Amino acid sequence: MSQLPNEFIAFGILTRVPPKVVGRFRSVCKTWNELLSGNAFVREHCSRSAIPSNQKVLFIENQTCSIHSVNFQTHDYGPGTNIAIPFDHRSYDNRFNVVYILSHLNGLLCVCNEFTSDLYLWNPLTTSFKRLPNTYSNDFYKSNLDAVGLYTDTQNDFKVLHIRRRDATLNVNVYSRSDESWRNIPLALPSEYLTTRFSWSTGTLCGDTLYFTVSESFVGGSNFMVCFNVNSEEFQLIGCPPIRNHEIVHISLVNAKDELVVFVATGYREMTIDMWILQNDTWYNTHSFRPISLDLWCSITHYVTNGNKWFVMAKFEKIFEINTGLMWFDRFYPATKWTCSNGALFTESLVSATI
C-alpha cells in the first residue's frame, strides 16, 4: 500500500485542531504554510470549528477590548485577554472606543466605527481586517436606520448585505469579498417601513436565508420579517409568530441546526417567553413558559443547550431554564443582537477578511 503524502495527512489532522494551533504550524515550512492558508483548508477547518471550545466572547468597552473563553458546563466566562483593535477605532480625542459589533459569521465580525460610519470585516484571532469600500460620500452606516447580514454563497464567497434607509429612500447593496466591491439589489417596501418608526434587526442566517425582524418602535406596534434568499437574491415578507403586542416585546432569532428558532419575550417586569420554530413557512409554538423577572433593559445575549434544556443567558447570568424535550447539538447559540453591551459570542476560525 502506497504511503499517503505528508501534506494530505497534515490536512486531515489539522482541520481538527484549534485555530490558534494551526497558526503555529504555518511556520514549519513553505509547503505547510501554503496548505494551511489555502481556501480548501480554511473552509474545511471552519466547518469543524463550531464546537463550544472554539466559541469565545469578545467585549468592546470604553477603553479596552478583550476576548474570553466560555465554560460550557458552568456557563461562566474566563479571565479576559486584552487585544488591540487593528484599525481606526478611537474617538476624536483618542480616549474611547467607538467601534460597534453588528454581526458575525464563521469567525468574521462586521463592525462599524460610529464616528466615521465606516464598516469593517475583522477576524479577532488572526487580526486580519478589511475596510469595506464606502459607496457614499458620508453617512455610510447608521445604527438606528441600517441593518447588515452576513452569508457565504455557493462559490464560498463571503458577502455582506447592507440595508440602508435615508429620507424614506431604501438602498440595498451586497459586498463581495472576492470582488472587493458592492452591487445593488432591488427591494421595494412601503415608505412607512423606511422611517425611524420601524427598527430593523441584524440578519440571522439560517439555511440559505437571511432573516431580519422589523418592529414598530412603540407598544402595540406591528412586527414582521424580511427574508433574503442568498441564492436567488430575492426578498420576501413573512409574518412573525402571534405576539401579545399590547406589551413590551423582545424578539430573538437563533439558528439551531438550520432551524429558525424564535424566542418572543413579552411583558414589562414580568416577561413571558414563547418559543417558536419556522417549518415550511409555518410557525409552530413549541413551548410557552411561565413569567420570569426580566429587567426591561436586560439584553438576552445567547442561549445554550445542554441535552434537552435551553438556558436563557443575559450578560452571562443564567436567568431562566427551559426544558423542551427537543434535542439540539450541545453548544452556545448567540441571540440576534446584544442591545445593552457591546459584545459578541463568536466562533474562532482562520477565515480571512481579505482574499
Salt bridges, closest charged atoms under 4 A:
GLU44 OE2 - ARG48 NH2 2.95
ASP118 OD1 - ARG131 NH2 3.25
ASP139 OD2 - ARG166 NE 2.96
ASP146 OD2 - HIS162 NE2 3.07
ASP146 OD1 - ARG166 NH1 2.68
ASP153 OD2 - LYS159 NZ 3.21
GLU180 OE2 - LYS130 NZ 3.51
GLU192 OE1 - ARG197 NH2 3.68
GLU216 OE2 - ARG197 NH2 2.25
GLU233 OE2 - ARG183 NH2 2.38
GLU247 OE1 - HIS246 NE2 3.88
ASP274 OD2 - ARG244 NH2 3.21
ASP295 OD2 - ARG269 NH1 2.52
GLU321 OE2 - LYS309 NZ 3.21
GLU348 OE1 - LYS56 NZ 3.64
